[in-house]
C-alpha cells in the first residue's frame, strides 16, 4: 500500500477532499519525523509507538578489503506496534 492508496482510502471513508487528506497525512508524517528527530517518542494508543532506539558503537568488517572499522553509536527510528494491533494482524492474516 502506497501513500496514494492511503489517501484514496481516507477520501472514501471520510468524504474529505483528496488534497486535504494528502495535507493531513503529510502533516502527520512531518510531525512524527520532527518529534523523533528531537528525541521525543510518539505514542498512539491502540496503534503503536514510534520510538528512537540507541545503537551502541560496534566493530564492522569490510570483507573485500579485509579491514575492520568502528561504527559509532547512533540513534535510529523504530516502530513498536500495540498489542491490539498485533493481535488483529495475526487473526486477519490467518483467515
Secondary structure, 3 states (H helix, E strand, C coil): CCHHHHHHHHHHHHCCCHHHHHHHHHHHHHHHHHHHHCCCCEEECCCEEEEEEEECCEEEEECCCCEEEEECCEEEEEEEECHHHHHHHHHHHHC
